[in-house]
Amino acid sequence: MARERATALLLDFDGVLRRWDPAVAAVVEREYGLSEGVLGEIAMQWGRLQPVLTGQVNHAEWMNSVADALTESVGSPERARAAVEQWQSYRGEVDQEVLAFVREVRAAGVRVGLGTNATDLLDADLAALGLVGELDVVVNSSVIGVHKPAPEYFKAACVALTTPPARVLFVDDEDWAVRGARAAGLSAHRWGGHSDLRYLRAALDY
């Protein structure tokens, strides 16, 4: 039996609407004598990341724990904090082609939500990147207390979009998130780049 046509779009933030230039972290790592990729590796350790994604600790506390883990490598707590602050001052860049697609979809009457595992810094990031008002809803894991790919996350997203799961199209660059969305009853597509926009337009059929 054919699926119902999607009438709402749920987009991941990092890797879809927001891009990160890896060169920024690399510059900081070189300046402080750190191995390449270590900032991200420490920050993304699940025991450190999971609490901030579910609102148990805030973004600042998360970054303090990263600085603590770096102290021995850089020689002092002060240098570790400076390295983390320099790294974190960069908040990524909006993918303008994806943003244009979001505007196009919304203009056609399709509700668009941001579905992201994020920290309490998300609202400030959206403001800094000029994205306030560009989405109908924002579903932040640290606000609702559960993260993708949990079914409860996608249930909350569908409620926020006031759209049943079968009518929501979810787009994410991570396969585990896509599989989680499908298990929760949503249509889902793994983002591979701008060439996917043609498919998404067809799937929404607006």
URPETA-V922861 format. One record per residue. N is the residue number from 1. RES is the residue in one letter. SS is DSSP state (A for helix, B for strand, O for the rest). PSI is psi in whole degrees, 0 to 359 (none if undefined). NEAR is the number of other ideal C-beta (glycine too) atoms within 12 Angstrom. Layout:
N RES SS PSI NEAR
N RES SS PSI NEAR
//
This chain:
1 M O 135 4
2 A O 145 6
3 R O 154 19
4 E O 148 20
5 R O 136 19
6 A O 137 36
7 T O 1 28
8 A B 151 40
9 L B 132 48
10 L B 117 53
11 L B 137 48
12 D O 157 39
13 F O 289 43
14 D B 123 34
15 G O 348 25
16 V O 290 39
17 L O 330 42
18 R B 137 31
19 R B 149 27
20 W O 134 26
21 D O 112 15
22 P A 342 17
23 A A 333 15
24 V A 310 22
25 A A 323 32
26 A A 322 21
27 V A 315 19
28 V A 316 32
29 E A 319 27
30 R A 318 19
31 E A 325 17
32 Y O 11 30
33 G O 30 17
34 L O 155 31
35 S O 149 18
36 E O 131 17
37 G O 357 17
38 V A 327 27
39 L A 310 37
40 G A 321 25
41 E A 315 20
42 I A 314 32
43 A A 327 31
44 M O 4 21
45 Q O 129 18
46 W A 322 15
47 G A 334 16
48 R A 325 25
49 L A 317 27
50 Q A 317 23
51 P A 324 23
52 V A 331 34
53 L A 343 36
54 T O 11 27
55 G O 13 25
56 Q O 330 21
57 V O 162 22
58 N O 175 22
59 H A 318 29
60 A A 318 19
61 E A 321 20
62 W A 313 33
63 M A 328 32
64 N A 322 23
65 S A 328 25
66 V A 316 36
67 A A 319 32
68 D A 319 21
69 A A 338 27
70 L A 346 35
71 T A 312 23
72 E A 322 15
73 S A 326 24
74 V A 351 30
75 G O 339 15
76 S O 157 16
77 P A 325 18
78 E A 316 15
79 R A 323 22
80 A A 316 31
81 R A 321 24
82 A A 319 22
83 A A 314 35
84 V A 318 37
85 E A 319 21
86 Q A 317 25
87 W A 315 37
88 Q A 347 29
89 S O 339 16
90 Y O 123 24
91 R O 22 27
92 G O 185 28
93 E B 144 22
94 V B 134 28
95 D O 105 29
96 Q A 330 18
97 E A 322 20
98 V A 320 35
99 L A 320 30
100 A A 322 18
101 F A 317 32
102 V A 315 34
103 R A 319 22
104 E A 315 21
105 V A 315 33
106 R A 323 24
107 A A 334 14
108 A O 1 18
109 G O 9 15
110 V O 129 32
111 R B 138 30
112 V B 126 43
113 G B 153 38
114 L B 121 43
115 G B 102 50
116 T B 143 41
117 N O 109 37
118 A O 173 37
119 T O 184 35
120 D O 355 24
121 L O 355 28
122 L A 314 36
123 D A 320 21
124 A A 322 19
125 D A 316 30
126 L A 320 26
127 A A 315 15
128 A A 328 18
129 L O 3 29
130 G O 28 16
131 L O 0 31
132 V O 128 15
133 G O 356 16
134 E O 353 30
135 L O 152 35
136 D O 322 26
137 V B 156 29
138 V B 122 32
139 V B 102 38
140 N B 123 36
141 S A 323 37
142 S A 342 32
143 V A 317 28
144 I A 348 28
145 G O 12 20
146 V O 145 27
147 H O 159 35
148 K O 143 42
149 P O 27 29
150 A O 140 24
151 P A 329 21
152 E A 328 21
153 Y A 311 39
154 F A 328 40
155 K A 315 27
156 A A 322 28
157 A A 318 50
158 C A 322 34
159 V A 316 21
160 A A 324 26
161 L O 355 33
162 T O 45 15
163 T O 133 31
164 P O 151 21
165 P A 320 31
166 A A 344 24
167 R A 9 26
168 V B 131 43
169 L B 121 44
170 F B 137 47
171 V B 125 42
172 D B 153 39
173 D O 359 29
174 E O 129 27
175 D A 322 19
176 W A 326 19
177 A A 319 37
178 V A 315 30
179 R A 322 20
180 G A 320 32
181 A A 317 37
182 R A 321 25
183 A A 332 21
184 A O 2 31
185 G O 4 24
186 L O 157 40
187 S B 146 34
188 A B 145 38
189 H B 133 35
190 R B 122 25
191 W O 129 32
192 G O 358 19
193 G O 183 19
194 H A 336 19
195 S A 343 11
196 D A 346 24
197 L A 325 27
198 R A 317 14
199 Y A 316 21
200 L A 321 35
201 R A 318 22
202 A A 320 14
203 A A 326 28
204 L A 332 33
205 D O 50 19
206 Y O none 22
//
